[in-house]
């Protein structure tokens, strides 16, 4: 039975449940088993929550996986969106959500960095 340990507290959306269900689907495929539920443990609340892997949750995971593959095949990355919870994310230094704010392409990002380096005012 998968258990995912989170440092903080439960999120307002389903992202943790989706991650846990995706892990369960991987385990099911690897071991030829069926996993019906798992648990999310949050360090801030020191509480464990049961997550049932319903058909709806499994469909949500598959839709996210399908979308990820579509973006990968097109060579696209969705732009990061900075939110308060970004400060505690382990990927903050890789994601750089503030650096890409309002920019849609790599070219726009590189142009903005070049303008900063040359002290050229932005439009």
Rosetta blueprint (number, residue, H / E / L):
1 X L
2 X L
3 X E
4 X E
5 X E
6 X E
7 X L
8 X L
9 X L
10 X L
11 X L
12 X L
13 X L
14 X L
15 X H
16 X H
17 X H
18 X H
19 X H
20 X H
21 X H
22 X H
23 X H
24 X H
25 X H
26 X H
27 X H
28 X H
29 X H
30 X H
31 X H
32 X L
33 X L
34 X L
35 X L
36 X L
37 X E
38 X E
39 X E
40 X E
41 X E
42 X E
43 X L
44 X L
45 X L
46 X L
47 X E
48 X E
49 X E
50 X E
51 X E
52 X E
53 X L
54 X L
55 X H
56 X H
57 X H
58 X H
59 X H
60 X H
61 X H
62 X H
63 X H
64 X H
65 X H
66 X H
67 X H
68 X H
69 X H
70 X H
71 X H
72 X H
73 X H
74 X H
75 X L
76 X L
77 X L
78 X L
79 X L
80 X L
81 X L
82 X L
83 X L
84 X H
85 X H
86 X H
87 X H
88 X H
89 X L
90 X L
91 X L
92 X H
93 X H
94 X H
95 X H
96 X L
97 X L
98 X L
99 X L
100 X L
101 X L
102 X L
103 X L
104 X L
105 X L
106 X H
107 X H
108 X H
109 X H
110 X H
111 X H
112 X H
113 X H
114 X H
115 X H
116 X H
117 X H
118 X L
119 X L
120 X L
121 X L
122 X L
123 X L
